[in-house]
Amino acid sequence: MQTPNLKAEYTTEPVLIAKTNSAAQGTRTADDRVAADLRAFERSGDPEFSNKFLETEARGKIAEWRRLAEGGVPAAQVLLAYCFRDGCGVGLDDGEAVKWFRKAADAGEARGMTGLGTMYQHLRVVDVHDTEVGHKEAVKYYRKAANAGDPGGMILLGNAFDEGIGAGIAGKVDFKEALQWYKKAADAGYPSGEYLVGRMYHSGRGVQQDLKEAVKWYTKAADAGLFLSMSMLATMYEYGRGVEKDEKMALEWYEKSLQAGGGDLERAAIKRLRK
């Protein structure tokens, strides 16, 4: 599945209206910046959870994102919504998060659909208090986003099949369907998708267990900077699973994982391997 043309996707008429060529050029530059920011956000983690890019960058960028969001740029609307959802650069505000996700979704922005789905899944939408209702709506939006080409939507739709959430899936797991969506996200270059494909091969869910194949996918995601995959890859090297045992390589990956966002697990492993 091809990655959408972000520059074309986020250049909307309300933002591009300008009285001078220089003003229009400035707007295009801002559009390019926010499109790049959204790409960085996507590569920084799973859309369901708090994102390290937002944690480090939101405070300095949120004024521009808000201005562009109010001007009708869907990429900025998505980023602003996540800021309100996670309390990055602003206070937590579910109502504002839902509002901006919905604006982006209504404009056809698939990542807005994915974000809106997360709000339904975790019952953070006004008047939605029933888990079955929330999950059904979440799956609906994840499916729309996935079919529109959003790797984040593919990941969360895959999770729905993996964990059996949502009345739309009748509460049943379907590991093969989950793997299909994870692979689509991985093929789109999404590190979380690569990691999850590796996890499926590692555990033998939806596919015959293949530890060498798991290592291949963990390596792809680790090379892309995903700390969870770095840590898992380190474990594979430490214990010789799917790859020749190599404690030196394991230590290197644990250290990289810690630097990229790991915590106590990585610290304990580093201490163990340095003895």
Secondary structure, DSSP 8 states (H G I E B T S, - for coil): -----HHHHH--HHHH--SSHHHHHHHHHHHHHHHHHHHHHHTTS-TTS--HHHHHHHHHHHHHHHHHHHTT-HHHHHHHHHHHHHTSSS---HHHHHHHHHHHHHTT-HHHHHHHHHHHHTT-STT---HHHHHHHHHHHHHHHHHTT-HHHHHHHHHHHHHT-SGGGTT---HHHHHHHHHHHHHTT-HHHHHHHHHHHHHTSSS---HHHHHHHHHHHHHTT-HHHHHHHHHHHHHTSSS---HHHHHHHHHHHHHHT--HHHHHHHHHHH-
